[in-house]
Amino acid sequence: MPIAPISGSRQLPVRAIQEGSNLWRDSEYGTEDLQESLKRAPLLHPVVVRQVPGTRNKYELVSGFRRFRAVKALGHSHIEARVVAVDELRREQLQIEENIRRQSLGRQEARAMARLLAIYEQLYPKRPGRPKKGGPGDRISALQALSRAVDKCNCSPCPVPAPC
């Protein structure tokens, strides 16, 4: 079976994209972390869409539901997207592939997270008061916990975030 052709990425109007069905991602997944990230850095991975059959300039989201919702919540008018020519079965395959082909963090990724923590601490120094929920403070706390786990780990390769 041939692989679905994928276009280069391009900017598409958010209003031209409909979410469609996604049986593999609950709507309960929040986007606050992505929204915070998108306020400081551009979208690094485009969403994937397919053209709605029988229409011009209307698209259905194939993958990237959280990214799409975050961009939409921020009120952006356009989003970086890749267009694929797929039928319903291939659409579902791509959704599943994106969600199951993730690996747990290894030692190198954990070190990268620790470095990201240092960058966050430089960019967002602690201020008096309570940190905003879902803001940089929450991520910094999570990164600090991960960093402590990496420091304690002596196994190779490190199965972080699983305890050693």
MOHUGI-V23684 format. One record per residue. N is the residue number from 1. RES is the residue in one letter. PSI is psi in degrees with one decimal (none if undefined). OMEGA is omega in radians with two decimals (none if undefined). Layout:
n=N res=RES psi=PSI omega=OMEGA
n=N res=RES psi=PSI omega=OMEGA
This chain:
n=1 res=M psi=128.0 omega=-3.09
n=2 res=P psi=153.6 omega=3.11
n=3 res=I psi=144.7 omega=-3.12
n=4 res=A psi=131.2 omega=3.08
n=5 res=P psi=138.9 omega=-3.12
n=6 res=I psi=132.8 omega=3.09
n=7 res=S psi=167.0 omega=2.96
n=8 res=G psi=163.6 omega=-3.12
n=9 res=S psi=153.8 omega=3.11
n=10 res=R psi=162.3 omega=3.12
n=11 res=Q psi=126.3 omega=3.09
n=12 res=L psi=145.7 omega=3.07
n=13 res=P psi=134.3 omega=3.12
n=14 res=V psi=-39.2 omega=-3.10
n=15 res=R psi=-15.7 omega=-3.14
n=16 res=A psi=-0.9 omega=-3.08
n=17 res=I psi=128.2 omega=3.05
n=18 res=Q psi=147.3 omega=-3.06
n=19 res=E psi=-38.1 omega=-3.11
n=20 res=G psi=-169.0 omega=-3.10
n=21 res=S psi=143.2 omega=3.05
n=22 res=N psi=97.3 omega=-3.10
n=23 res=L psi=-9.3 omega=-3.00
n=24 res=W psi=0.6 omega=3.13
n=25 res=R psi=115.6 omega=3.10
n=26 res=D psi=149.6 omega=3.11
n=27 res=S psi=-9.2 omega=-3.12
n=28 res=E psi=-14.7 omega=3.12
n=29 res=Y psi=121.8 omega=-3.12
n=30 res=G psi=167.1 omega=3.14
n=31 res=T psi=7.8 omega=-3.06
n=32 res=E psi=-41.6 omega=-3.14
n=33 res=D psi=-41.9 omega=3.11
n=34 res=L psi=-37.8 omega=3.11
n=35 res=Q psi=-44.8 omega=3.11
n=36 res=E psi=-43.0 omega=3.13
n=37 res=S psi=-42.7 omega=-3.12
n=38 res=L psi=-17.0 omega=3.06
n=39 res=K psi=-22.6 omega=-3.07
n=40 res=R psi=-22.6 omega=-3.06
n=41 res=A psi=153.8 omega=3.14
n=42 res=P psi=164.6 omega=3.05
n=43 res=L psi=120.8 omega=-3.06
n=44 res=L psi=-28.6 omega=-3.12
n=45 res=H psi=116.2 omega=-3.12
n=46 res=P psi=153.4 omega=2.99
n=47 res=V psi=164.5 omega=3.10
n=48 res=V psi=130.8 omega=-3.12
n=49 res=V psi=164.4 omega=2.97
n=50 res=R psi=152.1 omega=3.11
n=51 res=Q psi=136.0 omega=3.09
n=52 res=V psi=124.7 omega=-3.09
n=53 res=P psi=136.7 omega=3.09
n=54 res=G psi=10.2 omega=3.13
n=55 res=T psi=164.0 omega=3.01
n=56 res=R psi=133.0 omega=3.07
n=57 res=N psi=28.9 omega=3.00
n=58 res=K psi=135.4 omega=-3.04
n=59 res=Y psi=154.6 omega=3.07
n=60 res=E psi=133.6 omega=3.14
n=61 res=L psi=129.6 omega=3.11
n=62 res=V psi=-47.7 omega=3.08
n=63 res=S psi=155.0 omega=-3.10
n=64 res=G psi=32.5 omega=-3.08
n=65 res=F psi=-45.0 omega=-3.14
n=66 res=R psi=-41.3 omega=3.11
n=67 res=R psi=-43.4 omega=3.14
n=68 res=F psi=-46.6 omega=-3.13
n=69 res=R psi=-36.3 omega=3.12
n=70 res=A psi=-45.2 omega=3.13
n=71 res=V psi=-42.5 omega=3.13
n=72 res=K psi=-44.1 omega=-3.14
n=73 res=A psi=-30.9 omega=3.12
n=74 res=L psi=-6.6 omega=3.10
n=75 res=G psi=19.1 omega=3.11
n=76 res=H psi=144.9 omega=-3.13
n=77 res=S psi=-24.6 omega=-3.10
n=78 res=H psi=159.6 omega=3.10
n=79 res=I psi=144.7 omega=3.08
n=80 res=E psi=127.8 omega=-3.06
n=81 res=A psi=151.6 omega=2.97
n=82 res=R psi=135.8 omega=-3.12
n=83 res=V psi=129.0 omega=3.10
n=84 res=V psi=148.2 omega=3.07
n=85 res=A psi=94.2 omega=-3.08
n=86 res=V psi=151.5 omega=3.02
n=87 res=D psi=-176.0 omega=-3.07
n=88 res=E psi=-42.0 omega=-3.12
n=89 res=L psi=-43.7 omega=3.11
n=90 res=R psi=-36.5 omega=3.10
n=91 res=R psi=-46.7 omega=-3.14
n=92 res=E psi=-39.8 omega=3.11
n=93 res=Q psi=-46.8 omega=-3.13
n=94 res=L psi=-39.1 omega=3.10
n=95 res=Q psi=-46.3 omega=-3.12
n=96 res=I psi=-45.2 omega=-3.13
n=97 res=E psi=-45.3 omega=-3.10
n=98 res=E psi=-36.1 omega=-3.05
n=99 res=N psi=-23.0 omega=-3.11
n=100 res=I psi=-11.0 omega=-3.08
n=101 res=R psi=34.8 omega=3.11
n=102 res=R psi=143.3 omega=3.11
n=103 res=Q psi=153.8 omega=3.05
n=104 res=S psi=161.2 omega=-3.10
n=105 res=L psi=134.6 omega=3.01
n=106 res=G psi=-177.2 omega=-3.09
n=107 res=R psi=-42.2 omega=-3.11
n=108 res=Q psi=-43.5 omega=3.12
n=109 res=E psi=-37.5 omega=3.12
n=110 res=A psi=-38.6 omega=3.08
n=111 res=R psi=-37.8 omega=3.09
n=112 res=A psi=-39.0 omega=3.10
n=113 res=M psi=-39.3 omega=3.11
n=114 res=A psi=-39.5 omega=3.09
n=115 res=R psi=-40.1 omega=3.09
n=116 res=L psi=-38.0 omega=3.08
n=117 res=L psi=-47.3 omega=3.14
n=118 res=A psi=-39.6 omega=3.11
n=119 res=I psi=-45.7 omega=3.09
n=120 res=Y psi=-43.7 omega=-3.11
n=121 res=E psi=-33.2 omega=3.08
n=122 res=Q psi=-43.1 omega=-3.09
n=123 res=L psi=-32.6 omega=-3.07
n=124 res=Y psi=74.6 omega=-3.13
n=125 res=P psi=151.4 omega=-3.13
n=126 res=K psi=137.8 omega=3.08
n=127 res=R psi=152.5 omega=3.11
n=128 res=P psi=152.3 omega=3.13
n=129 res=G psi=176.7 omega=-3.08
n=130 res=R psi=132.2 omega=3.12
n=131 res=P psi=148.4 omega=3.13
n=132 res=K psi=132.2 omega=3.13
n=133 res=K psi=131.9 omega=-3.14
n=134 res=G psi=-2.7 omega=-3.12
n=135 res=G psi=-170.5 omega=-3.11
n=136 res=P psi=-31.9 omega=-3.14
n=137 res=G psi=-40.6 omega=3.11
n=138 res=D psi=-43.0 omega=-3.14
n=139 res=R psi=-37.0 omega=3.11
n=140 res=I psi=-43.1 omega=3.11
n=141 res=S psi=-43.3 omega=3.12
n=142 res=A psi=-41.0 omega=3.13
n=143 res=L psi=-36.6 omega=3.10
n=144 res=Q psi=-42.8 omega=3.12
n=145 res=A psi=-42.6 omega=3.12
n=146 res=L psi=-42.1 omega=3.14
n=147 res=S psi=-41.6 omega=3.10
n=148 res=R psi=-39.5 omega=3.13
n=149 res=A psi=-40.3 omega=3.13
n=150 res=V psi=-41.7 omega=-3.14
n=151 res=D psi=-34.6 omega=-3.11
n=152 res=K psi=-19.1 omega=-3.02
n=153 res=C psi=132.0 omega=3.11
n=154 res=N psi=3.5 omega=-3.09
n=155 res=C psi=160.0 omega=-3.14
n=156 res=S psi=126.5 omega=-0.13
n=157 res=P psi=151.6 omega=-3.07
n=158 res=C psi=128.9 omega=3.13
n=159 res=P psi=22.1 omega=-3.13
n=160 res=V psi=137.3 omega=0.27
n=161 res=P psi=8.1 omega=3.11
n=162 res=A psi=143.2 omega=3.14
n=163 res=P psi=147.5 omega=-3.13
n=164 res=C psi=none omega=none
